[in-house]
Every structure is written in structure tokens, then in C-alpha cells.
Amino acid sequence: MYLGNKNITIENNSMKDWLQRFGVLHYFQLINGGMTKEKARETTNNDSGIYSYGPANEGIFIKNNQLSVSEGKKNPNNAVLAKYGVTNTQSIMYSAIRLPGTKDSEVIGNDVQLTSPDAYSFLDVNIKSEGTLEQGSKNIYIKKNTFTVGSSGTIMYPFRIFNAEADENGNGIIIDENTIDIQGDIWNYFKTIVEVRKGDPGLRGSIDTQSLTFINNLISVKDWPIKTSKWLYVNGCKLDVLEFWGNRFKDNTPEILDIIGSENINKTYTMKLNPYFLNYEQLANPYITGTATKDSIYKITRINDIAQANIVDGKVMMYLKPDQVKGKDRVEIKLMKENTLAERATNRAYIFYFNQ
């Protein structure tokens, strides 16, 4: 989808082992445009399964698609480029979904499987310019998708966020209720799931990211070294607002919460609930307790007959009645925005999964 598309739905498709025109052709276009062969050989490019190229794309709805690369399959463009002196064996890599220059869009219910040695990203966003048109990516919901790398695959950057802006309600990039299962290797230094960085210099190419929300995701990463791995890396730029809520880790994955470059994050909103076992008969003090950022913009509201609880000075306490937890192994807690941040308001709601 090139520039200026509106209200486009891509739904119920199956895509496998895709290739786009920017494979080998990209190399020759660089040279024809005046770049030296030496410089062209150092560039990289990604074959995208679904690509909202932008700018001025809005209302792009990507739903219930299957995108997969055959297990162990290398990108064939690299073997062709080797004949022209390109020694980078990963000059061309697979990226499933790309949304640069796109706003007010959704990526929901898709199944992405990239068990390849040449996997670059599940999803990335960027700013795009074309003539006088220019637009960053904003108000994009990435929700209830399954993102997988099998044990024989690798991925460079699972989610890569360049220059993400925010709309008038403060909505930037929202990654919510996804299943992220990486049994292969993550090929960046900190093994990070989300990297935030600046794009190339240009009219607005070096702007900072305004809003990133990473909530309620179920994460499994094999052999994640706890001392060096970080779930988020802010690289060479600033992040204005980060929201991190209710993410869960499975299969003995360490709960990595450290943030690299935290001094580059202006406002961070987090919440963590203390361990709690839902065996009411053995509880002398049947409360869920936790901590949140002191200036939290959220409150806990009623869900599944659990009474409302406020977050006061960064402390959370929620009383559970016997009939609310008996026979259950999970309590779902909804978080709602209580007031505005930078004079913005939204009806966004989050679900906390509080496991036994």
C-alpha cells in the first residue's frame, strides 16, 4: 500500500515465504541513483509481508492473517547478491508487518511465524516522506496477535519503533494482549523485545518517540540471560511516555523489567502486583496488594465482581471476598484512565491477569 491510502482492510489471507521488489532490485537502484558499489554493498533492506508504505496512510486494518516463513528458510536474495560482490549474508531479511507513515490503524488477531535465520522483525514503524507529504506512525493498536520464532530461527528486533508520534488523545503505538513466543535467538545486544530509536536525518526523521504502550502481553523467551537482557531499549533518542502494565511471562522466562536508557524516558507508568495465591481458605489477609507509579493516571474498576480500588500514593490494596476467588486460579483486574495526561483523555482499558 503506497502513499495516501485510507480505510483499507487486509483480512483472512495466508502469506508464506514472501518477496517484494526491494530485494536484488534495491541494490541496483542505489547504484543507479549514484551510490558507490562499496556503499551499496553495506546497506540492508527487508522483505515485508504486509507493508503500509505511507506517508498519509490511515485506517489500515490488518486482521486475522497468517504470515509465515518456512522453517530454516534463508532469504534467497542474499545468494543472488553474493554474485555481485555483496558479502553481507543478511543484506535482505524478512519483516512481517511494517507501518511507516501510517496512523489510526489496527493489527489484530494475526498469526506471524518467522522461524528463519533471516528474520528481522515482527512489526516496525517509522516516519515516511514523499514530496511535501510527511507523516509519522501514531494511534496504531497491535492487539491479540501471536508472534512466534521457533527454536531453529533467529530474529533481529522483534518490535522496532522509529519516530512514533501521538495523536490528540496521546495514543502512539499500543502493543496489547499479544502472545510473543521466541524459542530461537534474539540477535540484538540486549536481547530486547522492543527497541525505540531515531530514524535517518531528514525533515522530521530525527524526532523522538512520543508514546509507547506495552501491556497485558504473554511472553516466552528461551535462554533469556537475566543479567544482560532488557525488555525495552531506548537507543539514541528520547521516549516521552511509556506505559507498562500487566505483562506475564511463561515457561520459566525471567521477568525482566529493567529499562536501558531510562534517563531518556520522560514519564513511565508501571504497576506490579505482589505474589498472591487464590486459596481463600488459607488466607488470613485476603488482599491483593501492589505498587504503581505515584502519579499514576489509572484506577482499578470493577470487573468479575471485584470491588473498585484506588491507587493512592503508589499503593494498591484490593480486598477479595470468598465468593470472588473460590475455585478460581486467576483474577482479572481492569484498569481505566482516571484523569488526563498532558490534557488528554481516553477510554482505553487494560486487563491485568493475576495468576496463581
Summary of the structure (lengths in Angstrom):
residues: 356
radius of gyration: 21.6
end to end distance: 44.8
largest distance: 75.1
contacts: 1164
relative contact order: 0.10
helix: 8%
strand: 44%
